[in-house]
Amino acid sequence: MRRASTALRIIMVLLLVTLLAAQGSAQIMTLEQCVDSALANDRRVRMASLDEEIANLRIAEAKAGLIPKVRGAAEFRHYTDLPYQLMPSSFFGGPVGEYRAVQFGTTQNINANLQAQMPLYDPQVWGGIQMAREGDRMVGLQSERTRKRWSWR
């Protein structure tokens, strides 16, 4: 019984020392500092600022449809064995009734393609830009409303 009361006293003394140490390191803040801290650390305010950032990126994505596009493609083929085709020898001035094996084509073939596209007028792109701007305005109003809930100034 005596050991239990001694252990309880030691625990109480340690708890009291911990509380006094924590009270000495506490920071005193004004109401304005508390509101600023709440605005900086509130989950809803952070989500509203991320929504604003996403809306700005959607506007940039919609405007990307107005950028000229250039596409290129290249192809290289190497034929190791070209096929033979039989043709009448009389075609080349030879005797009638005989045939001669002839190869047509080249062993190497290169193709290149370059395409440039410049949008002059695309109503879908302009509509997308307008919709993204309206979305940005709506997100701005929502985030302003979220921030006004915290500001008591």
OpenMM code with the backbone's topology and positions (N, CA, C; nanometers):
from openmm import Vec3, app, unit

residues = "MET ARG ARG ALA SER THR ALA LEU ARG ILE ILE MET VAL LEU LEU LEU VAL THR LEU LEU ALA ALA GLN GLY SER ALA GLN ILE MET THR LEU GLU GLN CYS VAL ASP SER ALA LEU ALA ASN ASP ARG ARG VAL ARG MET ALA SER LEU ASP GLU GLU ILE ALA ASN LEU ARG ILE ALA GLU ALA LYS ALA GLY LEU ILE PRO LYS VAL ARG GLY ALA ALA GLU PHE ARG HIS TYR THR ASP LEU PRO TYR GLN LEU MET PRO SER SER PHE PHE GLY GLY PRO VAL GLY GLU TYR ARG ALA VAL GLN PHE GLY THR THR GLN ASN ILE ASN ALA ASN LEU GLN ALA GLN MET PRO LEU TYR ASP PRO GLN VAL TRP GLY GLY ILE GLN MET ALA ARG GLU GLY ASP ARG MET VAL GLY LEU GLN SER GLU ARG THR ARG LYS ARG TRP SER TRP ARG".split()
positions = [
    Vec3(0.0826, -0.1182, 0.0000),
    Vec3(0.0000, 0.0000, 0.0000),
    Vec3(0.0869, 0.1244, 0.0000),
    Vec3(0.1959, 0.1168, 0.0771),
    Vec3(0.2850, 0.2308, 0.0856),
    Vec3(0.3548, 0.2547, -0.0476),
    Vec3(0.3886, 0.1454, -0.1175),
    Vec3(0.4543, 0.1592, -0.2481),
    Vec3(0.3595, 0.2241, -0.3491),
    Vec3(0.2324, 0.1873, -0.3446),
    Vec3(0.1357, 0.2434, -0.4379),
    Vec3(0.1174, 0.3927, -0.4148),
    Vec3(0.1119, 0.4356, -0.2908),
    Vec3(0.0963, 0.5789, -0.2630),
    Vec3(0.2228, 0.6553, -0.2992),
    Vec3(0.3390, 0.5969, -0.2821),
    Vec3(0.4641, 0.6622, -0.3211),
    Vec3(0.4701, 0.6764, -0.4732),
    Vec3(0.4322, 0.5723, -0.5444),
    Vec3(0.4316, 0.5773, -0.6907),
    Vec3(0.3312, 0.6811, -0.7401),
    Vec3(0.2160, 0.6902, -0.6728),
    Vec3(0.1156, 0.7889, -0.7100),
    Vec3(0.1663, 0.9303, -0.6883),
    Vec3(0.2372, 0.9527, -0.5775),
    Vec3(0.2944, 1.0849, -0.5508),
    Vec3(0.3994, 1.1227, -0.6554),
    Vec3(0.4825, 1.0283, -0.6924),
    Vec3(0.5863, 1.0556, -0.7934),
    Vec3(0.5210, 1.0908, -0.9275),
    Vec3(0.4168, 1.0173, -0.9646),
    Vec3(0.3467, 1.0451, -1.0897),
    Vec3(0.2830, 1.1836, -1.0859),
    Vec3(0.2225, 1.2190, -0.9726),
    Vec3(0.1599, 1.3511, -0.9585),
    Vec3(0.2627, 1.4630, -0.9690),
    Vec3(0.3796, 1.4452, -0.9062),
    Vec3(0.4849, 1.5467, -0.9130),
    Vec3(0.5345, 1.5616, -1.0571),
    Vec3(0.5550, 1.4508, -1.1271),
    Vec3(0.6005, 1.4565, -1.2666),
    Vec3(0.4962, 1.5238, -1.3553),
    Vec3(0.3687, 1.4936, -1.3329),
    Vec3(0.2612, 1.5560, -1.4089),
    Vec3(0.2562, 1.7059, -1.3845),
    Vec3(0.2742, 1.7486, -1.2582),
    Vec3(0.2732, 1.8904, -1.2247),
    Vec3(0.3913, 1.9627, -1.2888),
    Vec3(0.5082, 1.9019, -1.2870),
    Vec3(0.6267, 1.9631, -1.3489),
    Vec3(0.6075, 1.9753, -1.5006),
    Vec3(0.5487, 1.8743, -1.5629),
    Vec3(0.5241, 1.8779, -1.7074),
    Vec3(0.4255, 1.9883, -1.7431),
    Vec3(0.3198, 2.0031, -1.6647),
    Vec3(0.2214, 2.1077, -1.6917),
    Vec3(0.2807, 2.2469, -1.6740),
    Vec3(0.3626, 2.2652, -1.5720),
    Vec3(0.4256, 2.3956, -1.5507),
    Vec3(0.5240, 2.4286, -1.6624),
    Vec3(0.5959, 2.3294, -1.7116),
    Vec3(0.6900, 2.3522, -1.8220),
    Vec3(0.6149, 2.3866, -1.9505),
    Vec3(0.5022, 2.3211, -1.9745),
    Vec3(0.4235, 2.3478, -2.0948),
    Vec3(0.3602, 2.4854, -2.0880),
    Vec3(0.3189, 2.5285, -1.9705),
    Vec3(0.2573, 2.6595, -1.9563),
    Vec3(0.3586, 2.7710, -1.9801),
    Vec3(0.4817, 2.7501, -1.9430),
    Vec3(0.5855, 2.8514, -1.9625),
    Vec3(0.6219, 2.8690, -2.1087),
    Vec3(0.6058, 2.7644, -2.1921),
    Vec3(0.6417, 2.7739, -2.3337),
    Vec3(0.5224, 2.8092, -2.4217),
    Vec3(0.4043, 2.8339, -2.3639),
    Vec3(0.2863, 2.8684, -2.4432),
    Vec3(0.3026, 3.0071, -2.5038),
    Vec3(0.2523, 3.0232, -2.6261),
    Vec3(0.2655, 3.1493, -2.6972),
    Vec3(0.1358, 3.2281, -2.6820),
    Vec3(0.1491, 3.3554, -2.6511),
    Vec3(0.0328, 3.4422, -2.6379),
    Vec3(0.0119, 3.5117, -2.7705),
    Vec3(-0.1124, 3.5012, -2.8232),
    Vec3(-0.1428, 3.5580, -2.9550),
    Vec3(-0.2604, 3.6540, -2.9436),
    Vec3(-0.2601, 3.7535, -3.0321),
    Vec3(-0.3732, 3.8457, -3.0386),
    Vec3(-0.4846, 3.7820, -3.1211),
    Vec3(-0.6013, 3.8444, -3.1214),
    Vec3(-0.7134, 3.7923, -3.1996),
    Vec3(-0.6798, 3.7904, -3.3488),
    Vec3(-0.6121, 3.8934, -3.3960),
    Vec3(-0.5743, 3.9014, -3.5370),
    Vec3(-0.4783, 3.7882, -3.5733),
    Vec3(-0.3831, 3.7590, -3.4858),
    Vec3(-0.2901, 3.6494, -3.5115),
    Vec3(-0.3618, 3.5148, -3.5098),
    Vec3(-0.4599, 3.5014, -3.4203),
    Vec3(-0.5377, 3.3767, -3.4164),
    Vec3(-0.6167, 3.3564, -3.5455),
    Vec3(-0.6769, 3.4632, -3.5963),
    Vec3(-0.7530, 3.4535, -3.7213),
    Vec3(-0.6597, 3.4205, -3.8371),
    Vec3(-0.5433, 3.4858, -3.8435),
    Vec3(-0.4470, 3.4560, -3.9504),
    Vec3(-0.3989, 3.3114, -3.9423),
    Vec3(-0.3751, 3.2628, -3.8219),
    Vec3(-0.3326, 3.1242, -3.8041),
    Vec3(-0.4430, 3.0278, -3.8472),
    Vec3(-0.5671, 3.0618, -3.8125),
    Vec3(-0.6789, 2.9766, -3.8534),
    Vec3(-0.6944, 2.9756, -4.0054),
    Vec3(-0.6773, 3.0912, -4.0692),
    Vec3(-0.6861, 3.0969, -4.2167),
    Vec3(-0.5746, 3.0162, -4.2816),
    Vec3(-0.4580, 3.0182, -4.2221),
    Vec3(-0.3445, 2.9475, -4.2814),
    Vec3(-0.3550, 2.7960, -4.2615),
    Vec3(-0.4203, 2.7512, -4.1542),
    Vec3(-0.4203, 2.6092, -4.1216),
    Vec3(-0.5548, 2.5396, -4.1395),
    Vec3(-0.6584, 2.6121, -4.1771),
    Vec3(-0.7894, 2.5488, -4.1919),
    Vec3(-0.7945, 2.4668, -4.3205),
    Vec3(-0.8486, 2.3479, -4.3100),
    Vec3(-0.8562, 2.2562, -4.4235),
    Vec3(-0.9452, 2.3120, -4.5339),
    Vec3(-1.0565, 2.3740, -4.4978),
    Vec3(-1.1485, 2.4282, -4.5989),
    Vec3(-1.0863, 2.5440, -4.6754),
    Vec3(-1.0094, 2.6278, -4.6059),
    Vec3(-0.9443, 2.7412, -4.6724),
    Vec3(-0.8354, 2.6908, -4.7664),
    Vec3(-0.7603, 2.5895, -4.7218),
    Vec3(-0.6561, 2.5330, -4.8092),
    Vec3(-0.7182, 2.4672, -4.9320),
    Vec3(-0.8300, 2.3976, -4.9129),
    Vec3(-0.8969, 2.3349, -5.0275),
    Vec3(-0.9502, 2.4402, -5.1241),
    Vec3(-0.9999, 2.5530, -5.0710),
    Vec3(-1.0491, 2.6599, -5.1580),
    Vec3(-0.9353, 2.7188, -5.2400),
    Vec3(-0.8172, 2.7362, -5.1800),
    Vec3(-0.7045, 2.7902, -5.2567),
    Vec3(-0.6566, 2.6897, -5.3610),
    Vec3(-0.6626, 2.5603, -5.3298),
    Vec3(-0.6269, 2.4590, -5.4300),
    Vec3(-0.7285, 2.4570, -5.5445),
    Vec3(-0.8561, 2.4785, -5.5127),
    Vec3(-0.9580, 2.4867, -5.6182),
    Vec3(-0.9328, 2.6049, -5.7105),
    Vec3(-0.8880, 2.7172, -5.6540),
    Vec3(-0.8543, 2.8334, -5.7379),
    Vec3(-0.7380, 2.8010, -5.8304),
    Vec3(-0.6389, 2.7306, -5.7773),
    Vec3(-0.5232, 2.6937, -5.8582),
    Vec3(-0.5647, 2.5996, -5.9725),
    Vec3(-0.6516, 2.5051, -5.9425),
    Vec3(-0.7000, 2.4112, -6.0441),
    Vec3(-0.7794, 2.4854, -6.1517),
    Vec3(-0.8613, 2.5828, -6.1110),
    Vec3(-0.9393, 2.6603, -6.2084),
    Vec3(-0.8472, 2.7384, -6.3021),
    Vec3(-0.7400, 2.7962, -6.2487),
    Vec3(-0.6442, 2.8676, -6.3338),
    Vec3(-0.5756, 2.7727, -6.4310),
    Vec3(-0.5441, 2.6521, -6.3853),
    Vec3(-0.4819, 2.5546, -6.4749),
    Vec3(-0.5798, 2.5074, -6.5829),
    Vec3(-0.7084, 2.5001, -6.5507),
    Vec3(-0.8074, 2.4626, -6.6529),
    Vec3(-0.8190, 2.5699, -6.7596),
    Vec3(-0.8075, 2.6969, -6.7205),
    Vec3(-0.8093, 2.8050, -6.8196),
    Vec3(-0.6889, 2.7914, -6.9125),
    Vec3(-0.5721, 2.7649, -6.8537),
    Vec3(-0.4514, 2.7481, -6.9362),
    Vec3(-0.4650, 2.6276, -7.0290),
    Vec3(-0.5274, 2.5209, -6.9800),
    Vec3(-0.5483, 2.4029, -7.0636),
    Vec3(-0.6433, 2.4334, -7.1792),
    Vec3(-0.7465, 2.5115, -7.1528),
    Vec3(-0.8411, 2.5476, -7.2590),
    Vec3(-0.7739, 2.6372, -7.3629),
    Vec3(-0.6864, 2.7268, -7.3181),
    Vec3(-0.6160, 2.8154, -7.4117),
    Vec3(-0.5129, 2.7397, -7.4950),
    Vec3(-0.4713, 2.6231, -7.4489),
    Vec3(-0.3728, 2.5446, -7.5238),
    Vec3(-0.4284, 2.4979, -7.6582),
    Vec3(-0.5616, 2.4969, -7.6727),
    Vec3(-0.6210, 2.4593, -7.8005),
    Vec3(-0.5970, 2.5607, -7.9101),
    Vec3(-0.5528, 2.6818, -7.8734),
    Vec3(-0.5256, 2.7859, -7.9729),
    Vec3(-0.3808, 2.7847, -8.0213),
    Vec3(-0.2971, 2.7035, -7.9598),
    Vec3(-0.1551, 2.6987, -7.9952),
    Vec3(-0.1387, 2.6184, -8.1245),
    Vec3(-0.0579, 2.6677, -8.2189),
    Vec3(-0.0332, 2.5899, -8.3412),
    Vec3(0.0344, 2.4574, -8.3085),
    Vec3(0.0025, 2.3556, -8.3863),
    Vec3(0.0563, 2.2221, -8.3627),
    Vec3(0.1386, 2.1784, -8.4823),
    Vec3(0.2509, 2.1159, -8.4562),
    Vec3(0.3377, 2.0620, -8.5604),
    Vec3(0.3601, 1.9145, -8.5291),
    Vec3(0.3345, 1.8305, -8.6289),
    Vec3(0.3538, 1.6868, -8.6121),
    Vec3(0.4493, 1.6384, -8.7206),
    Vec3(0.5358, 1.5496, -8.6834),
    Vec3(0.6294, 1.4936, -8.7798),
    Vec3(0.6402, 1.3435, -8.7634),
    Vec3(0.6663, 1.2762, -8.8733),
    Vec3(0.6840, 1.1314, -8.8709),
    Vec3(0.7874, 1.0937, -8.9766),
    Vec3(0.8662, 0.9943, -8.9467),
    Vec3(0.9670, 0.9455, -9.0407),
    Vec3(0.9661, 0.7932, -9.0376),
    Vec3(0.9993, 0.7350, -9.1518),
    Vec3(0.9991, 0.5893, -9.1622),
    Vec3(1.1155, 0.5474, -9.2512),
    Vec3(1.1877, 0.4463, -9.2081),
    Vec3(1.2987, 0.3918, -9.2858),
    Vec3(1.2780, 0.2414, -9.2979),
    Vec3(1.2815, 0.1924, -9.4220),
    Vec3(1.2674, 0.0486, -9.4461),
    Vec3(1.3864, -0.0009, -9.5256),
    Vec3(1.4369, -0.1150, -9.4843),
    Vec3(1.5484, -0.1783, -9.5548),
    Vec3(1.5040, -0.3195, -9.5930),
    Vec3(1.4970, -0.3439, -9.7225),
    Vec3(1.4575, -0.4751, -9.7731),
    Vec3(1.5835, -0.5554, -9.8020),
    Vec3(1.6005, -0.6638, -9.7334),
    Vec3(1.7221, -0.7439, -9.7526),
    Vec3(1.7170, -0.8258, -9.8810),
    Vec3(1.5979, -0.8679, -9.9210),
    Vec3(1.5866, -0.9492, -10.0418),
    Vec3(1.4659, -0.9014, -10.1217),
    Vec3(1.4921, -0.8347, -10.2341),
    Vec3(1.3830, -0.7877, -10.3198),
    Vec3(1.3271, -0.9048, -10.3999),
    Vec3(1.1967, -0.9116, -10.4184),
    Vec3(1.1384, -1.0231, -10.4947),
    Vec3(1.1693, -1.0097, -10.6452),
    Vec3(1.1751, -1.1238, -10.7091),
    Vec3(1.1960, -1.1285, -10.8546),
    Vec3(1.0608, -1.1410, -10.9239),
    Vec3(1.0538, -1.0828, -11.0424),
    Vec3(0.9334, -1.0920, -11.1225),
    Vec3(0.9746, -1.1391, -11.2620),
    Vec3(0.9018, -1.2328, -11.3155),
    Vec3(0.9356, -1.2870, -11.4474),
    Vec3(0.8699, -1.2032, -11.5568),
    Vec3(0.9530, -1.1630, -11.6545),
    Vec3(0.9020, -1.0842, -11.7680),
    Vec3(0.9491, -1.1499, -11.8981),
    Vec3(0.8689, -1.1342, -12.0044),
    Vec3(0.9091, -1.1942, -12.1332),
    Vec3(1.0394, -1.1312, -12.1846),
    Vec3(1.1286, -1.2147, -12.2361),
    Vec3(1.2559, -1.1662, -12.2892),
    Vec3(1.2361, -1.0805, -12.4132),
    Vec3(1.1249, -1.0998, -12.4833),
    Vec3(1.0990, -1.0208, -12.6036),
    Vec3(1.0815, -0.8726, -12.5699),
    Vec3(1.0436, -0.8458, -12.4457),
    Vec3(1.0287, -0.7078, -12.4022),
    Vec3(1.1641, -0.6360, -12.4027),
    Vec3(1.2709, -0.7113, -12.3765),
    Vec3(1.4058, -0.6546, -12.3735),
    Vec3(1.4818, -0.6801, -12.5031),
    Vec3(1.4155, -0.7338, -12.6049),
    Vec3(1.4813, -0.7607, -12.7339),
    Vec3(1.5356, -0.9013, -12.7443),
    Vec3(1.4963, -0.9914, -12.6593),
    Vec3(1.5439, -1.1299, -12.6608),
    Vec3(1.4512, -1.2191, -12.7406),
    Vec3(1.4776, -1.3480, -12.7354),
    Vec3(1.3945, -1.4427, -12.8111),
    Vec3(1.2535, -1.4550, -12.7521),
    Vec3(1.1565, -1.4878, -12.8392),
    Vec3(1.0166, -1.5010, -12.7984),
    Vec3(0.9999, -1.6354, -12.7285),
    Vec3(0.9184, -1.6360, -12.6205),
    Vec3(0.8887, -1.7597, -12.5486),
    Vec3(0.9769, -1.7815, -12.4268),
    Vec3(1.0769, -1.7020, -12.4081),
    Vec3(1.1624, -1.7146, -12.2892),
    Vec3(1.1296, -1.6021, -12.1914),
    Vec3(1.1604, -1.6293, -12.0654),
    Vec3(1.1326, -1.5311, -11.9603),
    Vec3(1.2606, -1.4966, -11.8854),
    Vec3(1.2623, -1.3765, -11.8340),
    Vec3(1.3816, -1.3272, -11.7633),
    Vec3(1.3383, -1.2786, -11.6240),
    Vec3(1.4145, -1.3117, -11.5197),
    Vec3(1.3844, -1.2684, -11.3822),
    Vec3(1.4390, -1.1269, -11.3616),
    Vec3(1.3506, -1.0375, -11.3176),
    Vec3(1.3871, -0.8961, -11.2993),
    Vec3(1.3451, -0.8521, -11.1589),
    Vec3(1.4310, -0.7718, -11.0925),
    Vec3(1.3974, -0.7155, -10.9615),
    Vec3(1.3539, -0.5703, -10.9798),
    Vec3(1.2430, -0.5320, -10.9148),
    Vec3(1.1953, -0.3946, -10.9166),
    Vec3(1.2036, -0.3372, -10.7751),
    Vec3(1.2262, -0.2084, -10.7621),
    Vec3(1.2287, -0.1424, -10.6316),
    Vec3(1.3696, -0.1118, -10.5865),
    Vec3(1.3793, -0.0607, -10.4674),
    Vec3(1.5089, -0.0274, -10.4083),
    Vec3(1.5218, -0.1017, -10.2760),
    Vec3(1.6430, -0.1226, -10.2338),
    Vec3(1.6643, -0.1960, -10.1088),
    Vec3(1.6373, -0.1083, -9.9866),
    Vec3(1.6497, 0.0227, -10.0022),
    Vec3(1.6242, 0.1137, -9.8900),
    Vec3(1.5180, 0.2154, -9.9304),
    Vec3(1.4263, 0.2421, -9.8385),
    Vec3(1.3169, 0.3337, -9.8658),
    Vec3(1.2998, 0.4248, -9.7439),
    Vec3(1.2979, 0.5559, -9.7657),
    Vec3(1.2810, 0.6531, -9.6574),
    Vec3(1.1594, 0.7396, -9.6880),
    Vec3(1.0698, 0.7526, -9.5895),
    Vec3(0.9529, 0.8395, -9.6006),
    Vec3(0.9557, 0.9400, -9.4857),
    Vec3(0.9217, 1.0633, -9.5151),
    Vec3(0.9125, 1.1657, -9.4108),
    Vec3(0.7833, 1.2440, -9.4310),
    Vec3(0.7211, 1.2814, -9.3195),
    Vec3(0.5943, 1.3535, -9.3240),
    Vec3(0.5985, 1.4627, -9.2174),
    Vec3(0.5643, 1.5838, -9.2553),
    Vec3(0.5597, 1.6958, -9.1634),
    Vec3(0.4253, 1.7662, -9.1823),
    Vec3(0.3548, 1.7885, -9.0705),
    Vec3(0.2216, 1.8482, -9.0781),
    Vec3(0.2143, 1.9624, -8.9775),
    Vec3(0.1688, 2.0787, -9.0237),
    Vec3(0.1494, 2.1953, -8.9362),
    Vec3(0.0016, 2.2311, -8.9352),
    Vec3(-0.0494, 2.2632, -8.8162),
    Vec3(-0.1913, 2.2944, -8.8023),
    Vec3(-0.2053, 2.4216, -8.7202),
    Vec3(-0.2739, 2.5194, -8.7758),
    Vec3(-0.2970, 2.6471, -8.7080),
    Vec3(-0.4469, 2.6703, -8.7000),
    Vec3(-0.5038, 2.6689, -8.5788),
    Vec3(-0.6486, 2.6927, -8.5694),
    Vec3(-0.6811, 2.8397, -8.5924),
    Vec3(-0.7619, 2.8673, -8.6927),
    Vec3(-0.8038, 3.0040, -8.7196),
    Vec3(-0.9265, 3.0400, -8.6367),
    Vec3(-1.0267, 2.9525, -8.6406),
    Vec3(-1.1464, 2.9753, -8.5604),
    Vec3(-1.2024, 2.8398, -8.5206),
    Vec3(-1.2107, 2.8161, -8.3921),
    Vec3(-1.2656, 2.6920, -8.3404),
    Vec3(-1.3634, 2.7258, -8.2284),
    Vec3(-1.4933, 2.7173, -8.2556),
    Vec3(-1.5915, 2.7565, -8.1532),
    Vec3(-1.5851, 2.6696, -8.0274),
    Vec3(-1.5432, 2.5439, -8.0402),
    Vec3(-1.5321, 2.4587, -7.9222),
    Vec3(-1.4244, 2.5101, -7.8270),
    Vec3(-1.3116, 2.5550, -7.8831),
    Vec3(-1.2031, 2.6058, -7.7990),
    Vec3(-1.2466, 2.7336, -7.7289),
    Vec3(-1.3094, 2.8234, -7.8035),
    Vec3(-1.3533, 2.9500, -7.7420),
    Vec3(-1.4604, 2.9244, -7.6372),
    Vec3(-1.5510, 2.8306, -7.6628),
    Vec3(-1.6514, 2.7949, -7.5631),
    Vec3(-1.5882, 2.7336, -7.4384),
    Vec3(-1.4866, 2.6503, -7.4595),
    Vec3(-1.4158, 2.5913, -7.3454),
    Vec3(-1.3449, 2.6958, -7.2612),
    Vec3(-1.2875, 2.7969, -7.3278),
    Vec3(-1.2198, 2.9044, -7.2537),
    Vec3(-1.3216, 2.9831, -7.1719),
    Vec3(-1.4363, 3.0143, -7.2327),
    Vec3(-1.5400, 3.0886, -7.1594),
    Vec3(-1.5923, 3.0079, -7.0410),
    Vec3(-1.6126, 2.8777, -7.0591),
    Vec3(-1.6594, 2.7938, -6.9489),
    Vec3(-1.5557, 2.7865, -6.8374),
    Vec3(-1.4289, 2.7772, -6.8734),
    Vec3(-1.3236, 2.7723, -6.7718),
    Vec3(-1.3162, 2.9036, -6.6951),
    Vec3(-1.3359, 3.0156, -6.7637),
    Vec3(-1.3353, 3.1454, -6.6949),
    Vec3(-1.4530, 3.1575, -6.5989),
    Vec3(-1.5703, 3.1103, -6.6429),
    Vec3(-1.6873, 3.1134, -6.5533),
    Vec3(-1.6644, 3.0234, -6.4314),
    Vec3(-1.6035, 2.9086, -6.4549),
    Vec3(-1.5699, 2.8208, -6.3428),
    Vec3(-1.4724, 2.8867, -6.2465),
    Vec3(-1.3760, 2.9616, -6.3020),
    Vec3(-1.2803, 3.0337, -6.2182),
    Vec3(-1.3510, 3.1396, -6.1342),
    Vec3(-1.4454, 3.2095, -6.1948),
    Vec3(-1.5209, 3.3107, -6.1179),
    Vec3(-1.6007, 3.2454, -6.0050),
    Vec3(-1.6627, 3.1316, -6.0343),
    Vec3(-1.7420, 3.0635, -5.9330),
    Vec3(-1.6531, 3.0128, -5.8187),
    Vec3(-1.5381, 2.9575, -5.8524),
    Vec3(-1.4455, 2.9106, -5.7495),
    Vec3(-1.3950, 3.0285, -5.6665),
    Vec3(-1.3703, 3.1431, -5.7315),
    Vec3(-1.3271, 3.2623, -5.6580),
    Vec3(-1.4321, 3.3083, -5.5586),
    Vec3(-1.5586, 3.3050, -5.5993),
    Vec3(-1.6664, 3.3428, -5.5071),
    Vec3(-1.6774, 3.2447, -5.3901),
    Vec3(-1.6629, 3.1165, -5.4193),
    Vec3(-1.6716, 3.0167, -5.3130),
    Vec3(-1.5559, 3.0306, -5.2143),
    Vec3(-1.4359, 3.0544, -5.2653),
    Vec3(-1.3219, 3.0682, -5.1738),
    Vec3(-1.3323, 3.1979, -5.0936),
    Vec3(-1.3852, 3.3033, -5.1546),
    Vec3(-1.4055, 3.4280, -5.0805),
    Vec3(-1.5075, 3.4063, -4.9688),
    Vec3(-1.6104, 3.3308, -5.0007),
    Vec3(-1.7124, 3.3006, -4.8989),
    Vec3(-1.6513, 3.2176, -4.7858),
    Vec3(-1.5649, 3.1232, -4.8198),
    Vec3(-1.4990, 3.0406, -4.7185),
    Vec3(-1.4094, 3.1257, -4.6291),
    Vec3(-1.3361, 3.2182, -4.6895),
    Vec3(-1.2464, 3.3039, -4.6113),
    Vec3(-1.3247, 3.4029, -4.5244),
    Vec3(-1.4403, 3.4482, -4.5728),
    Vec3(-1.5202, 3.5439, -4.4946),
    Vec3(-1.5785, 3.4792, -4.3703),
    Vec3(-1.5965, 3.3490, -4.3715),
    Vec3(-1.6448, 3.2813, -4.2517),
    Vec3(-1.5457, 3.2960, -4.1375),
    Vec3(-1.4159, 3.3054, -4.1736),
    Vec3(-1.3125, 3.3151, -4.0715),
    Vec3(-1.2780, 3.4578, -4.0350),
    Vec3(-1.3034, 3.5512, -4.1213),
    Vec3(-1.2584, 3.6881, -4.0919),
    Vec3(-1.3662, 3.7627, -4.0138),
    Vec3(-1.3319, 3.8041, -3.8931),
    Vec3(-1.4226, 3.8785, -3.8080),
    Vec3(-1.3833, 4.0244, -3.7988),
    Vec3(-1.2939, 4.0666, -3.8813),
    Vec3(-1.2406, 4.2035, -3.8739),
    Vec3(-1.3366, 4.3026, -3.9329),
] * unit.nanometer
topology = app.Topology()
chain = topology.addChain("A")
for resn in residues:
    res = topology.addResidue(resn, chain)
    for name in ("N", "CA", "C"):
        topology.addAtom(name, app.Element.getBySymbol(name[0]), res)
